[in-house]
Amino acid sequence: MSFCCGAGMIGTRGTLRYYRTHIHNVPLLFCPVCHRVEVHFRVAQEYEILAEFAHHDGAHEVDFQDYVDEATYEDLFENCTNNEQEDPLDIVRNQIDTALDLLIIAKQIGDSEWEEQLKRRLSVMSEHRSKLKNRRAADSRG
């Protein structure tokens, strides 16, 4: 499992820009709290090689899946707590549960700095959860 600012990173695929080259279907990890995106650590080296070659060849777009054997990475997102196909509200709830568990640990070991960081993250995630609930309620009414 990959963590960012105390939240579990969500496994997804997306497009990254490397200079003028767009590389599609790159396995990524995304933080639902701070929105940081990074190339999945298991394919980072392949991504860097492909990006360099594509850039030097002057390619404007390439598809990561065309150059990497997918079977090698079929279990890529198994260690992620969530993935992008899940319901966004479930993802946020799961992240809140994890942060609450970590908050208990931070209190037990007396790490007040970590406690404050977790409380800020919980505040952000609670706000996000409220927005998702409001959006879902509005969608069901209209």
TORLO-571214 format. One line per field, with one value per atom (N, C-alpha, C): residue number from 1; residue in three letters; x, y, z; atom name. Coordinates in pm, whole numbers. Layout:
residues N
paro	(NUM/...) $
pake	(ALA/...) $
px	(X/...) $
py	(Y/...) $
pz	(Z/...) $
fipa	(CA/...) $
//
This chain:
residues 142
paro	(1/1/1/2/2/2/3/3/3/4/4/4/5/5/5/6/6/6/7/7/7/8/8/8/9/9/9/10/10/10/11/11/11/12/12/12/13/13/13/14/14/14/15/15/15/16/16/16/17/17/17/18/18/18/19/19/19/20/20/20/21/21/21/22/22/22/23/23/23/24/24/24/25/25/25/26/26/26/27/27/27/28/28/28/29/29/29/30/30/30/31/31/31/32/32/32/33/33/33/34/34/34/35/35/35/36/36/36/37/37/37/38/38/38/39/39/39/40/40/40/41/41/41/42/42/42/43/43/43/44/44/44/45/45/45/46/46/46/47/47/47/48/48/48/49/49/49/50/50/50/51/51/51/52/52/52/53/53/53/54/54/54/55/55/55/56/56/56/57/57/57/58/58/58/59/59/59/60/60/60/61/61/61/62/62/62/63/63/63/64/64/64/65/65/65/66/66/66/67/67/67/68/68/68/69/69/69/70/70/70/71/71/71/72/72/72/73/73/73/74/74/74/75/75/75/76/76/76/77/77/77/78/78/78/79/79/79/80/80/80/81/81/81/82/82/82/83/83/83/84/84/84/85/85/85/86/86/86/87/87/87/88/88/88/89/89/89/90/90/90/91/91/91/92/92/92/93/93/93/94/94/94/95/95/95/96/96/96/97/97/97/98/98/98/99/99/99/100/100/100/101/101/101/102/102/102/103/103/103/104/104/104/105/105/105/106/106/106/107/107/107/108/108/108/109/109/109/110/110/110/111/111/111/112/112/112/113/113/113/114/114/114/115/115/115/116/116/116/117/117/117/118/118/118/119/119/119/120/120/120/121/121/121/122/122/122/123/123/123/124/124/124/125/125/125/126/126/126/127/127/127/128/128/128/129/129/129/130/130/130/131/131/131/132/132/132/133/133/133/134/134/134/135/135/135/136/136/136/137/137/137/138/138/138/139/139/139/140/140/140/141/141/141/142/142/142) $
pake	(MET/MET/MET/SER/SER/SER/PHE/PHE/PHE/CYS/CYS/CYS/CYS/CYS/CYS/GLY/GLY/GLY/ALA/ALA/ALA/GLY/GLY/GLY/MET/MET/MET/ILE/ILE/ILE/GLY/GLY/GLY/THR/THR/THR/ARG/ARG/ARG/GLY/GLY/GLY/THR/THR/THR/LEU/LEU/LEU/ARG/ARG/ARG/TYR/TYR/TYR/TYR/TYR/TYR/ARG/ARG/ARG/THR/THR/THR/HIS/HIS/HIS/ILE/ILE/ILE/HIS/HIS/HIS/ASN/ASN/ASN/VAL/VAL/VAL/PRO/PRO/PRO/LEU/LEU/LEU/LEU/LEU/LEU/PHE/PHE/PHE/CYS/CYS/CYS/PRO/PRO/PRO/VAL/VAL/VAL/CYS/CYS/CYS/HIS/HIS/HIS/ARG/ARG/ARG/VAL/VAL/VAL/GLU/GLU/GLU/VAL/VAL/VAL/HIS/HIS/HIS/PHE/PHE/PHE/ARG/ARG/ARG/VAL/VAL/VAL/ALA/ALA/ALA/GLN/GLN/GLN/GLU/GLU/GLU/TYR/TYR/TYR/GLU/GLU/GLU/ILE/ILE/ILE/LEU/LEU/LEU/ALA/ALA/ALA/GLU/GLU/GLU/PHE/PHE/PHE/ALA/ALA/ALA/HIS/HIS/HIS/HIS/HIS/HIS/ASP/ASP/ASP/GLY/GLY/GLY/ALA/ALA/ALA/HIS/HIS/HIS/GLU/GLU/GLU/VAL/VAL/VAL/ASP/ASP/ASP/PHE/PHE/PHE/GLN/GLN/GLN/ASP/ASP/ASP/TYR/TYR/TYR/VAL/VAL/VAL/ASP/ASP/ASP/GLU/GLU/GLU/ALA/ALA/ALA/THR/THR/THR/TYR/TYR/TYR/GLU/GLU/GLU/ASP/ASP/ASP/LEU/LEU/LEU/PHE/PHE/PHE/GLU/GLU/GLU/ASN/ASN/ASN/CYS/CYS/CYS/THR/THR/THR/ASN/ASN/ASN/ASN/ASN/ASN/GLU/GLU/GLU/GLN/GLN/GLN/GLU/GLU/GLU/ASP/ASP/ASP/PRO/PRO/PRO/LEU/LEU/LEU/ASP/ASP/ASP/ILE/ILE/ILE/VAL/VAL/VAL/ARG/ARG/ARG/ASN/ASN/ASN/GLN/GLN/GLN/ILE/ILE/ILE/ASP/ASP/ASP/THR/THR/THR/ALA/ALA/ALA/LEU/LEU/LEU/ASP/ASP/ASP/LEU/LEU/LEU/LEU/LEU/LEU/ILE/ILE/ILE/ILE/ILE/ILE/ALA/ALA/ALA/LYS/LYS/LYS/GLN/GLN/GLN/ILE/ILE/ILE/GLY/GLY/GLY/ASP/ASP/ASP/SER/SER/SER/GLU/GLU/GLU/TRP/TRP/TRP/GLU/GLU/GLU/GLU/GLU/GLU/GLN/GLN/GLN/LEU/LEU/LEU/LYS/LYS/LYS/ARG/ARG/ARG/ARG/ARG/ARG/LEU/LEU/LEU/SER/SER/SER/VAL/VAL/VAL/MET/MET/MET/SER/SER/SER/GLU/GLU/GLU/HIS/HIS/HIS/ARG/ARG/ARG/SER/SER/SER/LYS/LYS/LYS/LEU/LEU/LEU/LYS/LYS/LYS/ASN/ASN/ASN/ARG/ARG/ARG/ARG/ARG/ARG/ALA/ALA/ALA/ALA/ALA/ALA/ASP/ASP/ASP/SER/SER/SER/ARG/ARG/ARG/GLY/GLY/GLY) $
px	(85/0/90/51/127/53/126/66/125/45/92/96/10/7/-77/-65/-142/-264/-290/-402/-348/-425/-386/-405/-306/-313/-409/-480/-576/-507/-524/-466/-552/-491/-563/-469/-522/-442/-476/-376/-401/-297/-308/-217/-125/3/103/169/210/281/429/509/655/705/739/768/649/667/555/486/526/472/368/252/148/157/169/181/53/-26/-157/-147/-245/-260/-142/-86/24/-36/10/-37/8/-90/-63/-116/-64/-116/-159/-280/-340/-382/-346/-384/-517/-619/-749/-752/-648/-645/-572/-447/-367/-360/-418/-426/-291/-194/-65/-79/-11/-12/132/153/286/273/374/378/393/318/326/472/520/662/708/617/659/683/632/653/728/778/844/962/1043/1160/1119/1019/970/912/839/781/892/994/1104/1173/1197/1262/1173/1044/951/938/928/913/1033/1152/1273/1279/1255/1258/1153/1030/921/951/1005/1039/1149/1253/1364/1324/1224/1173/1076/1037/944/798/767/629/544/425/335/249/219/138/186/190/218/129/106/25/118/124/211/185/59/22/78/108/165/310/375/518/551/451/475/382/435/356/260/131/29/24/51/45/143/254/355/302/207/158/10/-47/-190/-228/-137/-166/-116/-98/-37/-107/-239/-313/-369/-324/-374/-341/-229/-191/-249/-327/-392/-519/-546/-667/-791/-780/-894/-845/-940/-907/-1017/-991/-1081/-1218/-1234/-1364/-1462/-1413/-1499/-1579/-1688/-1772/-1690/-1687/-1609/-1644/-1772/-1812/-1753/-1750/-1689/-1539/-1475/-1332/-1305/-1383/-1363/-1391/-1496/-1528/-1414/-1359/-1247/-1125/-1099/-986/-1007/-1130/-1161/-1140/-1187/-1168/-1019/-940/-796/-733/-771/-715/-755/-878/-921/-840/-813/-729/-589/-535/-402/-403/-513/-524/-518/-582/-576/-432/-360/-219/-136/-158/-83/-106/-230/-260/-192/-194/-134/16/83/228/266/165/189/253/226/282/182/195/98/106/224/237/161/177/107/-44/-85/-227/-286/-216/-264/-273/-173/-177/-298/-321/-435/-567/-575/-699/-725/-620/-638/-685/-625/-666/-810/-846/-985/-1082/-1042/-1126/-1147/-1038/-1047/-1134/-1113/-1190/-1336/-1365/-1504/-1576/-1505/-1560/-1590/-1496/-1513/-1631/-1643/-1755/-1888/-1895/-2018/-2054/-1955/-1981/-2033/-1973/-2018/-2163/-2194/-2330/-2429/-2394/-2482/-2503/-2397/-2406/-2495/-2478/-2560/-2707/-2735/-2873/-2933/-2856/-2906/-2933/-2846/-2865/-2990/-3019/-3136/-3267/-3261/-3381/-3411/-3308/-3332/-3277) $
py	(-116/0/123/221/345/454/533/642/774/874/1010/1083/1177/1261/1195/1063/991/923/948/883/774/669/564/613/586/630/540/599/528/488/364/316/354/404/445/443/472/491/628/693/826/869/994/1051/1150/1137/1231/1300/1420/1496/1500/1463/1469/1561/1682/1789/1803/1771/1785/1653/1548/1415/1378/1333/1284/1132/1076/932/884/805/759/625/599/471/437/538/517/477/367/330/437/491/602/574/647/650/794/809/941/956/1069/1096/1171/1117/1184/1307/1327/1441/1559/1540/1652/1652/1547/1536/1517/1469/1438/1315/1318/1208/1164/1033/981/853/826/702/587/480/364/319/295/263/140/46/-76/-53/58/85/215/276/407/402/298/289/275/189/173/304/375/504/603/612/707/675/548/507/542/504/533/683/759/904/967/925/978/944/816/775/849/856/921/1069/1133/1275/1297/1217/1232/1194/1106/1072/1177/1272/1376/1332/1222/1173/1267/1297/1383/1302/1176/1090/946/877/734/669/541/466/372/389/308/159/122/-19/-82/-2/-56/-100/-55/-81/-168/-200/-277/-397/-513/-635/-625/-614/-598/-717/-837/-955/-945/-878/-861/-776/-688/-593/-608/-728/-744/-725/-746/-729/-595/-500/-372/-297/-298/-217/-299/-423/-507/-453/-382/-333/-194/-139/-10/-33/57/43/65/145/175/188/178/207/294/350/450/396/265/210/209/230/228/356/347/462/567/692/797/814/799/813/700/578/466/489/546/573/671/778/879/819/741/677/586/510/421/502/613/698/759/799/855/749/627/518/494/493/472/584/708/823/820/777/766/659/547/443/498/573/631/736/809/909/845/731/657/620/572/535/658/768/891/937/926/964/869/739/641/662/701/719/863/950/1087/1175/1148/1227/1337/1452/1560/1622/1625/1679/1592/1460/1368/1378/1392/1409/1529/1640/1761/1742/1676/1648/1561/1460/1371/1444/1531/1609/1700/1760/1844/1759/1642/1552/1506/1475/1435/1548/1668/1783/1796/1782/1789/1677/1555/1441/1450/1502/1519/1621/1725/1826/1764/1686/1619/1522/1448/1354/1428/1543/1624/1669/1713/1756/1640/1523/1406/1369/1375/1344/1445/1574/1678/1661/1630/1610/1489/1383/1263/1292/1369/1405/1492/1586/1673/1592/1495/1412/1325/1278/1191/1270/1400/1483/1529/1549/1611/1532) $
pz	(0/0/0/-79/-85/-11/64/139/93/102/73/206/223/343/452/465/566/507/381/314/223/207/114/-28/-110/-249/-327/-422/-505/-635/-674/-799/-917/-1023/-1142/-1263/-1377/-1498/-1553/-1608/-1659/-1760/-1800/-1899/-1830/-1860/-1809/-1927/-1903/-2006/-1972/-2067/-2053/-2163/-2127/-2222/-2316/-2445/-2540/-2572/-2503/-2529/-2423/-2469/-2378/-2376/-2257/-2242/-2173/-2246/-2199/-2127/-2042/-1970/-1880/-1819/-1725/-1590/-1530/-1396/-1295/-1223/-1132/-993/-898/-763/-736/-681/-661/-516/-455/-316/-315/-249/-246/-155/-76/15/-47/-84/-137/-289/-353/-499/-567/-493/-552/-643/-755/-850/-871/-872/-902/-982/-1062/-1139/-1040/-1063/-974/-968/-848/-827/-903/-932/-1003/-1152/-1207/-1349/-1372/-1267/-1279/-1375/-1368/-1454/-1601/-1628/-1765/-1818/-1731/-1772/-1811/-1728/-1757/-1889/-1914/-2039/-2159/-2150/-2259/-2282/-2175/-2187/-2256/-2217/-2280/-2429/-2461/-2602/-2684/-2633/-2706/-2727/-2625/-2635/-2741/-2735/-2830/-2973/-2986/-3119/-3172/-3088/-3129/-3131/-3064/-3060/-2974/-3023/-2947/-2850/-2888/-2802/-2814/-2700/-2698/-2593/-2609/-2514/-2437/-2308/-2222/-2243/-2260/-2273/-2401/-2501/-2625/-2608/-2502/-2485/-2364/-2284/-2162/-2161/-2123/-2115/-1997/-2026/-1922/-1826/-1875/-1788/-1673/-1696/-1592/-1477/-1508/-1408/-1377/-1398/-1375/-1228/-1136/-993/-940/-1029/-996/-883/-884/-788/-671/-656/-547/-409/-396/-264/-234/-325/-301/-219/-127/-46/-129/-233/-321/-464/-558/-698/-757/-873/-929/-968/-981/-1017/-900/-781/-663/-652/-577/-551/-475/-523/-456/-308/-275/-135/-50/-104/-33/-14/-115/-105/9/14/119/256/266/396/441/348/378/424/356/392/531/562/694/802/777/873/900/795/810/890/859/931/1078/1108/1248/1321/1254/1314/1343/1248/1268/1379/1391/1496/1634/1649/1776/1808/1706/1727/1763/1693/1721/1864/1911/2050/2149/2117/2206/2222/2115/2124/2160/2173/2215/2109/1982/1873/1836/1901/1882/1742/1681/1546/1446/1459/1370/1393/1521/1552/1478/1481/1415/1264/1207/1062/1027/1108/1082/1100/1198/1217/1098/1042/923/805/788/679/697/821/849/816/845/813/663/586/441/387/437/387/428/547/591/503/468/379/242/194/65/70/180/197/194/260/260/119/44/-94/-178/-161/-237/-200/-71/-26/-83/-77/-131/-280/-353/-497/-527/-449/-470/-441/-335/-302/-412/-464/-571/-698/-728/-847/-835/-714/-696/-700/-671/-676/-817/-894/-1025/-1133) $
fipa	(N/CA/C/N/CA/C/N/CA/C/N/CA/C/N/CA/C/N/CA/C/N/CA/C/N/CA/C/N/CA/C/N/CA/C/N/CA/C/N/CA/C/N/CA/C/N/CA/C/N/CA/C/N/CA/C/N/CA/C/N/CA/C/N/CA/C/N/CA/C/N/CA/C/N/CA/C/N/CA/C/N/CA/C/N/CA/C/N/CA/C/N/CA/C/N/CA/C/N/CA/C/N/CA/C/N/CA/C/N/CA/C/N/CA/C/N/CA/C/N/CA/C/N/CA/C/N/CA/C/N/CA/C/N/CA/C/N/CA/C/N/CA/C/N/CA/C/N/CA/C/N/CA/C/N/CA/C/N/CA/C/N/CA/C/N/CA/C/N/CA/C/N/CA/C/N/CA/C/N/CA/C/N/CA/C/N/CA/C/N/CA/C/N/CA/C/N/CA/C/N/CA/C/N/CA/C/N/CA/C/N/CA/C/N/CA/C/N/CA/C/N/CA/C/N/CA/C/N/CA/C/N/CA/C/N/CA/C/N/CA/C/N/CA/C/N/CA/C/N/CA/C/N/CA/C/N/CA/C/N/CA/C/N/CA/C/N/CA/C/N/CA/C/N/CA/C/N/CA/C/N/CA/C/N/CA/C/N/CA/C/N/CA/C/N/CA/C/N/CA/C/N/CA/C/N/CA/C/N/CA/C/N/CA/C/N/CA/C/N/CA/C/N/CA/C/N/CA/C/N/CA/C/N/CA/C/N/CA/C/N/CA/C/N/CA/C/N/CA/C/N/CA/C/N/CA/C/N/CA/C/N/CA/C/N/CA/C/N/CA/C/N/CA/C/N/CA/C/N/CA/C/N/CA/C/N/CA/C/N/CA/C/N/CA/C/N/CA/C/N/CA/C/N/CA/C/N/CA/C/N/CA/C/N/CA/C/N/CA/C/N/CA/C/N/CA/C/N/CA/C/N/CA/C/N/CA/C/N/CA/C/N/CA/C/N/CA/C/N/CA/C/N/CA/C/N/CA/C/N/CA/C/N/CA/C/N/CA/C/N/CA/C/N/CA/C/N/CA/C/N/CA/C/N/CA/C/N/CA/C/N/CA/C/N/CA/C) $
//
